[in-house]
Amino acid sequence: MQFSLSTGLFYDGRIHKDIPGDAVDVSGEQFQELSTGRNAGKQIVFQAGQLILVDPAPFVLTREEEAARERVWRDQEVSRTAWLRERHRDEQDLQRETTLDGEQFGELLSYLQELRDWPQSDQFPVLEHRPVAPLWIADQSQ
C-alpha cells in the first residue's frame, strides 16, 4: 500500500496502475491507523520522514468571503420573511382582518430594514451582530 500527499489517496499496486511519484510506502498497520484517523477528521501529513495524523488547520474566511457569506444570509432572510409583509398588505387591501397585529407588523418592517442596513453597519460581517428576527416569526406559517 502507498499514500500520495499530492492526491491525499491510498494506492494499492495490485489495483492501481498509475501511482503518483510522491507516494510513500505504508504498512497494513499504518494504513489502518491513518485511515481511521482521517475518518475521525484528522489530516495526514508527511513530517520528519514519516506520515502522521494532525488536527486540520482551522478554516478561516477572508473579510471579503465573510462579507459575501453575510450578504447571502441577509438576502435569504429577506426572502424568507417578505411573505409576511406581503400577506399583511394583501389582507389590508382586501379589508380583511390581518393575521399580524400592528405591533408585529411594525417589528417585521423594522427587522426587514435592519437586514437591508446590515451590510453598511460598522459591525458587518460579524455573526454575533446580525439582525435578530422577532421570536414570533418562527411561529408563522405560509
N, C-alpha and C positions, 0 to 999 in steps of 0.2 A: 504494500500500500504506500502511496505517496500523497503529499499535500502541497498544493501550489499557493503561495502567498498572493500572486497576481490575480488568480481567479477565486481564491478562497474555497477551493473544492478539493475533495479527496479523489485520487485516481487509483484504479486497480489495473495493473499492467496486463492482466488476463482479459480484461474487458475493454479498456480504453487504448486506442491506438495512438492518439495524438495527446501526449502529456507535455505540458509546458516545461520549458527548460529550467525554471526556478523551483520545480517540485523537489521536495526532500523526502527521504525515506521515513516511514512511520511504522512502528511495530504494531501488532494487533492490539496490544495493551494500550499503547499511546492513542491509537485510533479510537478505541472505546472511551478513553478519558477525554480526549479532545472533542469528540462528537457529543458526549454527554454534557460537557461544559458549554459548548456552543449552543446546544439546545436549551440550556438554562440561561442564555443571554450573555455569555462570556464571548470574548473575541480572541481568535487565535493569532498570535504574533510570533515572529522569529526574534529571539533575544538571547544574547550570549551563546550563540551557536546551537540553540535548540528551540523547538516550538513550545510555547507556554500559553496558558489562558490568562487573560486580563479582563478587568471590567472595561466596557467600551467607554470611549471619551464621551462626555456629555454633549448632547446635540444642542448647539447654540445658533439661534437665528440672528441674522444681521438686523440692524434697525429698519432697513427697508423691507426685509421679509416680515418682520413683526408688524410693520405698518400695513403691508399688503394683507396679512392674515386678519388684522383687525378690521380692515375695510370690508373684507369678505364677510366676516361675522356680522358687522353692522348692517350690510346690505341684506343678509339673510334674516336678521332680526326685524328690520323694517318690513320686509315681505311677509314674515311670519305673523306680524301683528296688524298690518294695514287692513286686513279684512274686518277687524273690529270697528275701525273708524268708518269704513265703507258701509257696514251693516247699520251702524248708528245713524249715519246720514240718510241712508235709504229709508230707515224707519221714520225719521223725522219728515222726509219728503212725502212719504205716504200717509203722514199724520197718524201714525200708529204709536202705541206705547213703545218706548225704547227699552231695549234689553239692559243697557247701561244707564245708570243714573247720571246726573250732571257732574257730580264729583268724579266718578270713574272716567267719564269722557274727558274731563279736564286732565286727569292723571295720564290717560292714554296719549292725549295730544302733547303733554309735557315730555313724556317718555320718547315719543317719536321725534320731537325736536332735539332732545338730548342726544339721540342716536345720530341725527343729521349733523349736530355740532361736534360730535366726538372726535373726528379727525383734526379739528382745529384746537382742541384742548391742549393745554400745556402738559397734561399728564398722558396724552396719547403717545404710544400704544400700550401702556402698561395695563395688563389684565386686571389688576386689582382696582383700577379706576374706571372700568367700563360702566356705562349707564346700567342701572338695575331696573328691571321691569317690575311694575307693581305686582304684588303677590296674587291678586285676584285674576290676573290674566291667565294664569295656569289653569284656572277653573272654567274657563270659557271653552265652548266647543263650536266648531264650524257647522 
